[in-house]
Amino acid sequence: MHFCITGQYTPRSLNAILENPTTNRQEAAAKVIEAGGGKLVSMYSVAADGPGVLVIFDVPDPSVAPAISGLTVATGALQNVKLTRLFTQDEIKQVRQNAAKLRASYKPPGS
């Protein structure tokens, strides 16, 4: 399953990066994702809303993704973290097929 984590570096993290500007945060991200049985797909730096990151990764166990997300917050590395489950087009096709099957059984409020 693919997930995307976005977040902004905390002031403490930014100061640490400035003290060692050659630090490789991609290696750190890959290490924790691999420790959870996953694979880093891609990692980008972002400037919107403050210096931050966008990390896309694949993990076989969906409970690993929130563990990684929580760890980054708990260690004080990132703030304003958002974790998003990403769906492949094949997965979305299955979702649409399931929704079509379930459609007749759902009644919205007021109906």
Disulfide bonds with the S-S distance in Angstrom:
none
